[in-house]
Amino acid sequence: MQPEKSLTDTEFIALRDFIYKKTGILFSERNRYLLDARTREILSQARDKNAVSYIRSLCGPGGDPLEVNRLINKVTITETSFFRDPHQIAALTKNVIPEVAARHEQFGSRLLRIWSAGSSSGEEAYTVAILLAEHLKGRLSDWNITIFATDINEDAIEACKAGVYKPYTLRNVPRDLQEKYFLATSDGRFAVRDEIKRLVFAERSSLTDPAACKKYSGVDLILLRNVLIYFTTDAKTAVLQSCYENLRDNGYLFLGQSETAFGINHSFKLVTFVNAFAYKKPLPR
Ligand SMILES: C[S@@+](CC[C@H](N)C(=O)[O-])C[C@H]1O[C@@H](n2cnc3c(N)ncnc32)[C@H](O)[C@@H]1O
């Protein structure tokens, strides 16, 4: 049997640089095997099976945006689930959502905007929608709520829009909430109920496009969890700055528990909860 062909150094660099420019994700030498594995099928179908000419064909004037999307869909890591981090869920439930909702009520505004940035297939956005529904009890319809769910991966965004999930991704959803906010489908999956689904607005958008990110401004809460892991410091700096600008005063940013803005963005105030932390945009002095 022929051994699987690996990327040459030149091919690896061409692919790595193209993906970095498009996404902010940098495949380091350490992750080379991952890029190799994830692009093998695409390259085996490319005209001359060579990554350098494949990239050239994507960049040229006749470059096919659908092929660019196909490559991005292959190389992005979209792992996610509902109620993924119990400590952050507790902080959102006990601290952040009550605080943000009370602030709006105090000023007579019931317009709430939230951004799940790098939302993958939407489990994170729908989780926040469920937490809001629980906090606001029967008053959800008195509020004007939009949860933006954005991702660079088109397949993930389509899955978010569909809002139908395999049981495994619901494994951490408490039974009572599962019964309340999901409908079992005939093929053994779970569909998010309409009252939750209508709160989430999903669209494909890249975090490395600051102009596109401006659309999600005036938000009270940003979830940017497990997205920056593969970004370079430059890309992280730019994305965190966009988040800062998009947040309202006193708004919160949650990163993944293993991620940090430390040494990258000095404008946020670190806030700690029980076994969790977030970044808050302080009031201007
Ligand atoms: C591991 S998932 C995290 C999903 C969710 N936030 C969570 O923590 O469960 C990372 C997501 O970030 C997305 N992503 C990576 N680079 C991106 C970019 N430049 N713009 C928008 N989304 C991006 C990927 O497509 C992927 O769906």
The ligand as a Tripos MOL2 file, in Angstrom:
@<TRIPOS>MOLECULE
LIG
   27    29     1     0     0
SMALL
NO_CHARGES

@<TRIPOS>ATOM
      1 C1        -13.6740   25.1860   19.3210 C.3       1 LIG1
      2 S1        -14.9390   26.1230   18.5710 S.3       1 LIG1
      3 C2        -15.6010   26.9860   19.9660 C.3       1 LIG1
      4 C3        -17.0970   26.9530   19.9730 C.3       1 LIG1
      5 C4        -17.7210   27.6260   21.1980 C.3       1 LIG1
      6 N1        -17.3110   28.9910   21.3190 N.3       1 LIG1
      7 C5        -17.3790   26.8630   22.4580 C.2       1 LIG1
      8 O1        -16.5080   27.2770   23.2210 O.co2     1 LIG1
      9 O2        -17.9900   25.8210   22.6990 O.co2     1 LIG1
     10 C6        -14.0080   27.4220   17.7510 C.3       1 LIG1
     11 C7        -14.8110   28.1000   16.6450 C.3       1 LIG1
     12 O3        -14.1340   29.3100   16.2520 O.3       1 LIG1
     13 C8        -14.3590   29.4810   14.8630 C.3       1 LIG1
     14 N2        -13.3870   30.4120   14.2860 N.ar      1 LIG1
     15 C9        -12.0670   30.2170   14.1010 C.ar      1 LIG1
     16 N3        -11.5180   31.2920   13.5020 N.ar      1 LIG1
     17 C10       -12.5100   32.1820   13.3170 C.ar      1 LIG1
     18 C11       -12.5730   33.4800   12.7450 C.ar      1 LIG1
     19 N4        -11.5070   34.0920   12.2340 N.pl3     1 LIG1
     20 N5        -13.7680   34.1170   12.7110 N.ar      1 LIG1
     21 C12       -14.8800   33.5230   13.2300 C.ar      1 LIG1
     22 N6        -14.8920   32.2880   13.7570 N.ar      1 LIG1
     23 C13       -13.7140   31.6320   13.8110 C.ar      1 LIG1
     24 C14       -14.2320   28.0600   14.3140 C.3       1 LIG1
     25 O4        -14.8170   27.9220   13.0440 O.3       1 LIG1
     26 C15       -14.9170   27.2410   15.3960 C.3       1 LIG1
     27 O5        -16.2660   27.0000   15.0960 O.3       1 LIG1
@<TRIPOS>BOND
     1     1     2 1
     2     2     3 1
     3     2    10 1
     4     3     4 1
     5     4     5 1
     6     5     6 1
     7     5     7 1
     8     7     8 2
     9     7     9 1
    10    10    11 1
    11    11    12 1
    12    11    26 1
    13    12    13 1
    14    13    14 1
    15    13    24 1
    16    14    15 ar
    17    14    23 ar
    18    15    16 ar
    19    16    17 ar
    20    17    18 ar
    21    17    23 ar
    22    18    19 1
    23    18    20 ar
    24    20    21 ar
    25    21    22 ar
    26    22    23 ar
    27    24    25 1
    28    24    26 1
    29    26    27 1
@<TRIPOS>SUBSTRUCTURE
     1 LIG1         1 GROUP 0 **** ****
